Amino acid sequence: MKIFIQVNEERVIGWGSTRGTEADVELEVEEGSEIIRNPYVYTYKNGELETDEVYRQQLNNEKEEQLKKPSIEQQLTLMQQALDDLILGGML
């Protein structure tokens, strides 16, 4: 399948099925190729598409950190519990 990638310096920053600008690079990729699902881990250097494994790992680590963070609801519950402890603790 034919796609057009957008490149910022060497990093792929997106893709489309049609050319968006004259700077877009036309590529032939297999249907279901990873670049369609995750274009941001690719670089385009000297006419070659390459996977940036270091950047992929960095993105995976950032995603894992986000998943570890408590949700807004959990944060509000913890804050409410802390306030309750402060208010009720002062009454004892």
N, CA, C and O atoms as a printed pandas DataFrame, in Angstrom:
     atom_number atom_name residue_name chain_id  residue_number  x_coord  y_coord  z_coord
0              1         N          MET        A               1    0.842   -1.162    0.000
1              2        CA          MET        A               1    0.000    0.000    0.000
2              3         C          MET        A               1    0.894    1.233    0.000
3              4         O          MET        A               1    1.977    1.219    0.585
4              5         N          LYS        A               2    0.445    2.293   -0.652
5              6        CA          LYS        A               2    1.219    3.517   -0.749
6              7         C          LYS        A               2    0.812    4.461    0.382
7              8         O          LYS        A               2   -0.375    4.709    0.597
8              9         N          ILE        A               3    1.818    4.990    1.111
9             10        CA          ILE        A               3    1.560    6.009    2.135
10            11         C          ILE        A               3    2.537    7.158    1.912
11            12         O          ILE        A               3    3.524    7.032    1.187
12            13         N          PHE        A               4    2.236    8.268    2.551
13            14        CA          PHE        A               4    3.104    9.439    2.513
14            15         C          PHE        A               4    3.436    9.793    3.954
15            16         O          PHE        A               4    2.539    9.999    4.772
16            17         N          ILE        A               5    4.725    9.862    4.260
17            18        CA          ILE        A               5    5.132   10.181    5.633
18            19         C          ILE        A               5    5.562   11.641    5.711
19            20         O          ILE        A               5    6.102   12.209    4.762
20            21         N          GLN        A               6    5.305   12.221    6.868
21            22        CA          GLN        A               6    5.786   13.563    7.167
22            23         C          GLN        A               6    6.994   13.407    8.084
23            24         O          GLN        A               6    6.953   12.675    9.072
24            25         N          VAL        A               7    8.065   14.108    7.737
25            26        CA          VAL        A               7    9.325   13.978    8.461
26            27         C          VAL        A               7    9.745   15.356    8.963
27            28         O          VAL        A               7    9.731   16.327    8.206
28            29         N          ASN        A               8   10.122   15.440   10.246
29            30        CA          ASN        A               8   10.671   16.647   10.840
30            31         C          ASN        A               8   12.131   16.349   11.140
31            32         O          ASN        A               8   12.435   15.575   12.048
32            33         N          GLU        A               9   13.030   16.954   10.388
33            34        CA          GLU        A               9   14.443   16.594   10.403
34            35         C          GLU        A               9   14.536   15.133    9.998
35            36         O          GLU        A               9   14.388   14.833    8.814
36            37         N          GLU        A              10   14.774   14.210   10.920
37            38        CA          GLU        A              10   14.821   12.792   10.550
38            39         C          GLU        A              10   13.680   11.995   11.158
39            40         O          GLU        A              10   13.453   10.853   10.757
40            41         N          ARG        A              11   12.954   12.565   12.116
41            42        CA          ARG        A              11   11.891   11.852   12.830
42            43         C          ARG        A              11   10.595   11.859   12.020
43            44         O          ARG        A              11   10.170   12.902   11.522
44            45         N          VAL        A              12    9.970   10.680   11.893
45            46        CA          VAL        A              12    8.651   10.593   11.259
46            47         C          VAL        A              12    7.640   11.152   12.251
47            48         O          VAL        A              12    7.593   10.723   13.404
48            49         N          ILE        A              13    6.831   12.110   11.801
49            50        CA          ILE        A              13    5.872   12.757   12.691
50            51         C          ILE        A              13    4.426   12.476   12.292
51            52         O          ILE        A              13    3.495   12.969   12.929
52            53         N          GLY        A              14    4.244   11.686   11.243
53            54        CA          GLY        A              14    2.897   11.315   10.836
54            55         C          GLY        A              14    2.899   10.695    9.454
55            56         O          GLY        A              14    3.932   10.604    8.791
56            57         N          TRP        A              15    1.716   10.272    9.038
57            58        CA          TRP        A              15    1.581    9.680    7.716
58            59         C          TRP        A              15    0.157    9.908    7.231
59            60         O          TRP        A              15   -0.740   10.237    8.008
60            61         N          GLY        A              16   -0.027    9.728    5.940
61            62        CA          GLY        A              16   -1.346    9.836    5.351
62            63         C          GLY        A              16   -1.431    9.005    4.093
63            64         O          GLY        A              16   -0.424    8.542    3.559
64            65         N          SER        A              17   -2.649    8.826    3.631
65            66        CA          SER        A              17   -2.847    8.054    2.404
66            67         C          SER        A              17   -2.728    8.930    1.163
67            68         O          SER        A              17   -2.675    8.427    0.040
68            69         N          THR        A              18   -2.687   10.245    1.374
69            70        CA          THR        A              18   -2.480   11.180    0.271
70            71         C          THR        A              18   -1.380   12.151    0.654
71            72         O          THR        A              18   -1.093   12.345    1.835
72            73         N          ARG        A              19   -0.779   12.746   -0.330
73            74        CA          ARG        A              19    0.295   13.716   -0.094
74            75         C          ARG        A              19   -0.318   14.989    0.491
75            76         O          ARG        A              19   -1.236   15.571   -0.087
76            77         N          GLY        A              20    0.201   15.410    1.642
77            78        CA          GLY        A              20   -0.275   16.637    2.279
78            79         C          GLY        A              20    0.523   17.849    1.848
79            80         O          GLY        A              20   -0.024   18.938    1.670
80            81         N          THR        A              21    1.822   17.650    1.682
81            82        CA          THR        A              21    2.704   18.733    1.240
82            83         C          THR        A              21    3.713   18.159    0.256
83            84         O          THR        A              21    3.856   16.943    0.129
84            85         N          GLU        A              22    4.395   19.034   -0.423
85            86        CA          GLU        A              22    5.437   18.595   -1.361
86            87         C          GLU        A              22    6.580   17.889   -0.637
87            88         O          GLU        A              22    7.291   17.086   -1.240
88            89         N          ALA        A              23    6.761   18.181    0.645
89            90        CA          ALA        A              23    7.861   17.582    1.408
90            91         C          ALA        A              23    7.559   16.151    1.854
91            92         O          ALA        A              23    8.468   15.441    2.285
92            93         N          ASP        A              24    6.299   15.715    1.759
93            94        CA          ASP        A              24    5.953   14.349    2.169
94            95         C          ASP        A              24    6.716   13.337    1.327
95            96         O          ASP        A              24    6.955   13.542    0.137
96            97         N          VAL        A              25    7.094   12.231    1.980
97            98        CA          VAL        A              25    7.866   11.180    1.315
98            99         C          VAL        A              25    6.935   10.011    1.010
99           100         O          VAL        A              25    6.245    9.507    1.897
100          101         N          GLU        A              26    6.923    9.591   -0.235
101          102        CA          GLU        A              26    6.089    8.466   -0.645
102          103         C          GLU        A              26    6.810    7.157   -0.361
103          104         O          GLU        A              26    7.980    6.987   -0.704
104          105         N          LEU        A              27    6.084    6.228    0.277
105          106        CA          LEU        A              27    6.628    4.903    0.583
106          107         C          LEU        A              27    5.627    3.831    0.205
107          108         O          LEU        A              27    4.420    4.072    0.176
108          109         N          GLU        A              28    6.131    2.663   -0.080
109          110        CA          GLU        A              28    5.295    1.484   -0.283
110          111         C          GLU        A              28    5.498    0.595    0.941
111          112         O          GLU        A              28    6.617    0.163    1.218
112          113         N          VAL        A              29    4.413    0.321    1.676
113          114        CA          VAL        A              29    4.487   -0.516    2.881
114          115         C          VAL        A              29    3.436   -1.616    2.787
115          116         O          VAL        A              29    2.472   -1.515    2.028
116          117         N          GLU        A              30    3.643   -2.656    3.569
117          118        CA          GLU        A              30    2.669   -3.744    3.616
118          119         C          GLU        A              30    1.447   -3.315    4.409
119          120         O          GLU        A              30    1.556   -2.520    5.343
120          121         N          GLU        A              31    0.299   -3.830    4.046
121          122        CA          GLU        A              31   -0.938   -3.605    4.787
122          123         C          GLU        A              31   -0.715   -4.032    6.236
123          124         O          GLU        A              31   -0.197   -5.122    6.475
124          125         N          GLY        A              32   -1.090   -3.209    7.197
125          126        CA          GLY        A              32   -0.922   -3.536    8.612
126          127         C          GLY        A              32    0.487   -3.293    9.137
127          128         O          GLY        A              32    0.806   -3.702   10.254
128          129         N          SER        A              33    1.325   -2.642    8.360
129          130        CA          SER        A              33    2.697   -2.352    8.773
130          131         C          SER        A              33    2.703   -1.545   10.077
131          132         O          SER        A              33    1.790   -0.764   10.340
132          133         N          GLU        A              34    3.740   -1.748   10.880
133          134        CA          GLU        A              34    3.822   -1.043   12.164
134          135         C          GLU        A              34    3.867    0.473   11.991
135          136         O          GLU        A              34    3.395    1.199   12.866
136          137         N          ILE        A              35    4.413    0.963   10.899
137          138        CA          ILE        A              35    4.496    2.414   10.725
138          139         C          ILE        A              35    3.106    3.043   10.683
139          140         O          ILE        A              35    2.939    4.216   11.017
140          141         N          ILE        A              36    2.129    2.272   10.279
141          142        CA          ILE        A              36    0.755    2.776   10.256
142          143         C          ILE        A              36    0.225    2.897   11.681
143          144         O          ILE        A              36   -0.481    3.855   11.997
144          145         N          ARG        A              37    0.553    1.952   12.534
145          146        CA          ARG        A              37    0.084    1.954   13.921
146          147         C          ARG        A              37    0.910    2.860   14.830
147          148         O          ARG        A              37    0.383    3.452   15.772
148          149         N          ASN        A              38    2.207    2.966   14.543
149          150        CA          ASN        A              38    3.101    3.685   15.449
150          151         C          ASN        A              38    4.203    4.391   14.660
151          152         O          ASN        A              38    5.364    3.987   14.730
152          153         N          PRO        A              39    3.858    5.432   13.914
153          154        CA          PRO        A              39    4.861    6.076   13.049
154          155         C          PRO        A              39    5.957    6.814   13.806
155          156         O          PRO        A              39    7.040    7.038   13.265
156          157         N          TYR        A              40    5.690    7.191   15.040
157          158        CA          TYR        A              40    6.602    8.071   15.776
158          159         C          TYR        A              40    7.912    7.424   16.195
159          160         O          TYR        A              40    8.847    8.122   16.586
160          161         N          VAL        A              41    7.992    6.097   16.119
161          162        CA          VAL        A              41    9.234    5.415   16.507
162          163         C          VAL        A              41   10.154    5.200   15.303
163          164         O          VAL        A              41   11.139    4.467   15.389
164          165         N          TYR        A              42    9.828    5.837   14.199
165          166        CA          TYR        A              42   10.633    5.688   12.987
166          167         C          TYR        A              42   11.390    6.965   12.658
167          168         O          TYR        A              42   10.962    8.077   12.969
168          169         N          THR        A              43   12.528    6.759   12.018
169          170        CA          THR        A              43   13.284    7.866   11.438
170          171         C          THR        A              43   13.423    7.568    9.949
171          172         O          THR        A              43   13.318    6.421    9.514
172          173         N          TYR        A              44   13.661    8.621    9.186
173          174        CA          TYR        A              44   13.871    8.472    7.749
174          175         C          TYR        A              44   15.188    9.149    7.428
175          176         O          TYR        A              44   15.284   10.376    7.405
176          177         N          LYS        A              45   16.215    8.319    7.176
177          178        CA          LYS        A              45   17.563    8.820    6.930
178          179         C          LYS        A              45   18.084    8.258    5.618
179          180         O          LYS        A              45   17.966    7.061    5.352
180          181         N          ASN        A              46   18.657    9.124    4.805
181          182        CA          ASN        A              46   19.289    8.696    3.557
182          183         C          ASN        A              46   18.379    7.793    2.723
183          184         O          ASN        A              46   18.833    6.819    2.121
184          185         N          GLY        A              47   17.092    8.131    2.696
185          186        CA          GLY        A              47   16.148    7.355    1.903
186          187         C          GLY        A              47   15.730    6.034    2.520
187          188         O          GLY        A              47   15.078    5.223    1.862
188          189         N          GLU        A              48   16.100    5.803    3.790
189          190        CA          GLU        A              48   15.777    4.548    4.465
190          191         C          GLU        A              48   14.919    4.805    5.699
191          192         O          GLU        A              48   15.177    5.735    6.464
192          193         N          LEU        A              49   13.910    3.982    5.883
193          194        CA          LEU        A              49   13.058    4.015    7.061
194          195         C          LEU        A              49   13.671    3.102    8.111
195          196         O          LEU        A              49   13.926    1.929    7.839
196          197         N          GLU        A              50   13.912    3.631    9.317
197          198        CA          GLU        A              50   14.544    2.851   10.384
198          199         C          GLU        A              50   13.754    2.993   11.669
199          200         O          GLU        A              50   13.172    4.043   11.940
200          201         N          THR        A              51   13.736    1.933   12.457
201          202        CA          THR        A              51   13.098    1.970   13.767
202          203         C          THR        A              51   14.090    2.524   14.774
203          204         O          THR        A              51   15.243    2.096   14.817
204          205         N          ASP        A              52   13.643    3.477   15.587
205          206        CA          ASP        A              52   14.458    4.057   16.653
206          207         C          ASP        A              52   14.083    3.345   17.953
207          208         O          ASP        A              52   13.158    3.758   18.653
208          209         N          GLU        A              53   14.809    2.274   18.268
209          210        CA          GLU        A              53   14.485    1.450   19.433
210          211         C          GLU        A              53   14.627    2.215   20.748
211          212         O          GLU        A              53   13.867    1.980   21.687
212          213         N          VAL        A              54   15.586    3.118   20.817
213          214        CA          VAL        A              54   15.786    3.909   22.041
214          215         C          VAL        A              54   14.555    4.784   22.283
215          216         O          VAL        A              54   14.047    4.862   23.402
216          217         N          TYR        A              55   14.085    5.438   21.225
217          218        CA          TYR        A              55   12.904    6.298   21.352
218          219         C          TYR        A              55   11.652    5.461   21.648
219          220         O          TYR        A              55   10.790    5.886   22.416
220          221         N          ARG        A              56   11.554    4.278   21.041
221          222        CA          ARG        A              56   10.412    3.390   21.316
222          223         C          ARG        A              56   10.373    3.042   22.806
223          224         O          ARG        A              56    9.315    3.083   23.433
224          225         N          GLN        A              57   11.539    2.698   23.365
225          226        CA          GLN        A              57   11.601    2.346   24.784
226          227         C          GLN        A              57   11.245    3.543   25.655
227          228         O          GLN        A              57   10.558    3.397   26.667
228          229         N          GLN        A              58   11.707    4.721   25.266
229          230        CA          GLN        A              58   11.383    5.937   26.011
230          231         C          GLN        A              58    9.871    6.170   26.019
231          232         O          GLN        A              58    9.302    6.482   27.065
232          233         N          LEU        A              59    9.221    6.022   24.873
233          234        CA          LEU        A              59    7.764    6.192   24.802
234          235         C          LEU        A              59    7.048    5.143   25.641
235          236         O          LEU        A              59    6.064    5.451   26.314
236          237         N          ASN        A              60    7.539    3.892   25.605
237          238        CA          ASN        A              60    6.943    2.833   26.427
238          239         C          ASN        A              60    7.089    3.142   27.905
239          240         O          ASN        A              60    6.150    2.935   28.673
240          241         N          ASN        A              61    8.260    3.638   28.321
241          242        CA          ASN        A              61    8.481    3.992   29.720
242          243         C          ASN        A              61    7.547    5.118   30.153
243          244         O          ASN        A              61    6.981    5.073   31.246
244          245         N          GLU        A              62    7.383    6.133   29.293
245          246        CA          GLU        A              62    6.479    7.241   29.608
246          247         C          GLU        A              62    5.042    6.755   29.742
247          248         O          GLU        A              62    4.310    7.199   30.626
248          249         N          LYS        A              63    4.646    5.847   28.868
249          250        CA          LYS        A              63    3.286    5.296   28.926
250          251         C          LYS        A              63    3.082    4.520   30.224
251          252         O          LYS        A              63    2.043    4.652   30.871
252          253         N          GLU        A              64    4.071    3.712   30.605
253          254        CA          GLU        A              64    3.983    2.951   31.847
254          255         C          GLU        A              64    3.882    3.873   33.053
255          256         O          GLU        A              64    3.112    3.604   33.976
256          257         N          GLU        A              65    4.652    4.960   33.056
257          258        CA          GLU        A              65    4.598    5.923   34.157
258          259         C          GLU        A              65    3.217    6.561   34.259
259          260         O          GLU        A              65    2.699    6.753   35.358
260          261         N          GLN        A              66    2.624    6.889   33.118
261          262        CA          GLN        A              66    1.285    7.465   33.119
262          263         C          GLN        A              66    0.259    6.481   33.676
263          264         O          GLN        A              66   -0.661    6.871   34.395
264          265         N          LEU        A              67    0.426    5.204   33.336
265          266        CA          LEU        A              67   -0.509    4.190   33.819
266          267         C          LEU        A              67   -0.372    3.965   35.321
267          268         O          LEU        A              67   -1.337    3.569   35.974
268          269         N          LYS        A              68    0.800    4.207   35.873
269          270        CA          LYS        A              68    1.029    4.024   37.307
270          271         C          LYS        A              68    0.429    5.152   38.139
271          272         O          LYS        A              68    0.134    4.966   39.320
272          273         N          LYS        A              69    0.249    6.315   37.530
273          274        CA          LYS        A              69   -0.274    7.464   38.270
274          275         C          LYS        A              69   -1.722    7.217   38.671
275          276         O          LYS        A              69   -2.490    6.617   37.919
276          277         N          PRO        A              70   -2.093    7.689   39.873
277          278        CA          PRO        A              70   -3.502    7.547   40.260
278          279         C          PRO        A              70   -4.387    8.422   39.358
279          280         O          PRO        A              70   -3.987    9.496   38.908
280          281         N          SER        A              71   -5.595    7.922   39.116
281          282        CA          SER        A              71   -6.541    8.680   38.301
282          283         C          SER        A              71   -6.978    9.936   39.056
283          284         O          SER        A              71   -6.709   10.071   40.250
284          285         N          ILE        A              72   -7.639   10.834   38.374
285          286        CA          ILE        A              72   -8.159   12.056   39.009
286          287         C          ILE        A              72   -9.089   11.677   40.150
287          288         O          ILE        A              72   -9.032   12.273   41.225
288          289         N          GLU        A              73   -9.949   10.686   39.918
289          290        CA          GLU        A              73  -10.884   10.255   40.964
290          291         C          GLU        A              73  -10.129    9.733   42.186
291          292         O          GLU        A              73  -10.497   10.031   43.322
292          293         N          GLN        A              74   -9.064    8.948   41.947
293          294        CA          GLN        A              74   -8.273    8.425   43.063
294          295         C          GLN        A              74   -7.573    9.560   43.801
295          296         O          GLN        A              74   -7.501    9.548   45.030
296          297         N          GLN        A              75   -7.057   10.537   43.063
297          298        CA          GLN        A              75   -6.396   11.680   43.690
298          299         C          GLN        A              75   -7.379   12.467   44.546
299          300         O          GLN        A              75   -7.045   12.876   45.658
300          301         N          LEU        A              76   -8.589   12.682   44.037
301          302        CA          LEU        A              76   -9.602   13.421   44.806
302          303         C          LEU        A              76  -10.012   12.656   46.061
303          304         O          LEU        A              76  -10.217   13.255   47.116
304          305         N          THR        A              77  -10.132   11.347   45.949
305          306        CA          THR        A              77  -10.478   10.527   47.109
306          307         C          THR        A              77   -9.390   10.624   48.177
307          308         O          THR        A              77   -9.689   10.786   49.360
308          309         N          LEU        A              78   -8.122   10.525   47.755
309          310        CA          LEU        A              78   -7.011   10.641   48.704
310          311         C          LEU        A              78   -6.988   12.014   49.367
311          312         O          LEU        A              78   -6.734   12.131   50.566
312          313         N          MET        A              79   -7.256   13.049   48.578
313          314        CA          MET        A              79   -7.278   14.403   49.133
314          315         C          MET        A              79   -8.422   14.563   50.129
315          316         O          MET        A              79   -8.249   15.171   51.186
316          317         N          GLN        A              80   -9.584   14.022   49.794
317          318        CA          GLN        A              80  -10.725   14.100   50.702
318          319         C          GLN        A              80  -10.434   13.362   52.001
319          320         O          GLN        A              80  -10.786   13.835   53.082
320          321         N          GLN        A              81   -9.789   12.198   51.895
321          322        CA          GLN        A              81   -9.428   11.441   53.092
322          323         C          GLN        A              81   -8.450   12.223   53.954
323          324         O          GLN        A              81   -8.574   12.229   55.178
324          325         N          ALA        A              82   -7.483   12.882   53.334
325          326        CA          ALA        A              82   -6.511   13.687   54.080
326          327         C          ALA        A              82   -7.197   14.855   54.776
327          328         O          ALA        A              82   -6.889   15.157   55.928
328          329         N          LEU        A              83   -8.122   15.512   54.088
329          330        CA          LEU        A              83   -8.861   16.619   54.701
330          331         C          LEU        A              83   -9.719   16.130   55.863
331          332         O          LEU        A              83   -9.772   16.760   56.919
332          333         N          ASP        A              84  -10.389   14.998   55.653
333          334        CA          ASP        A              84  -11.193   14.415   56.728
334          335         C          ASP        A              84  -10.325   14.111   57.946
335          336         O          ASP        A              84  -10.726   14.378   59.079
336          337         N          ASP        A              85   -9.138   13.553   57.714
337          338        CA          ASP        A              85   -8.235   13.240   58.817
338          339         C          ASP        A              85   -7.805   14.503   59.549
339          340         O          ASP        A              85   -7.714   14.511   60.777
340          341         N          LEU        A              86   -7.538   15.577   58.796
341          342        CA          LEU        A              86   -7.142   16.846   59.423
342          343         C          LEU        A              86   -8.281   17.431   60.258
343          344         O          LEU        A              86   -8.080   17.861   61.393
344          345         N          ILE        A              87   -9.481   17.437   59.671
345          346        CA          ILE        A              87  -10.628   18.035   60.364
346          347         C          ILE        A              87  -11.036   17.176   61.566
347          348         O          ILE        A              87  -11.202   17.686   62.674
348          349         N          LEU        A              88  -11.190   15.906   61.343
349          350        CA          LEU        A              88  -11.640   15.019   62.434
350          351         C          LEU        A              88  -10.540   14.818   63.464
351          352         O          LEU        A              88  -10.831   14.654   64.649
352          353         N          GLY        A              89   -9.280   14.828   63.036
353          354        CA          GLY        A              89   -8.168   14.674   63.968
354          355         C          GLY        A              89   -8.078   15.863   64.927
355          356         O          GLY        A              89   -7.689   15.704   66.084
356          357         N          GLY        A              90   -8.439   17.051   64.441
357          358        CA          GLY        A              90   -8.419   18.245   65.293
358          359         C          GLY        A              90   -9.570   18.284   66.281
359          360         O          GLY        A              90   -9.528   19.038   67.252
360          361         N          MET        A              91  -10.595   17.483   66.046
361          362        CA          MET        A              91  -11.774   17.488   66.920
362          363         C          MET        A              91  -11.626   16.505   68.073
363          364         O          MET        A              91  -12.377   16.559   69.047
364          365         N          LEU        A              92  -10.650   15.606   67.957
365          366        CA          LEU        A              92  -10.485   14.594   69.000
366          367         C          LEU        A              92   -9.710   15.125   70.155
367          368         O          LEU        A              92   -9.478   14.404   71.126
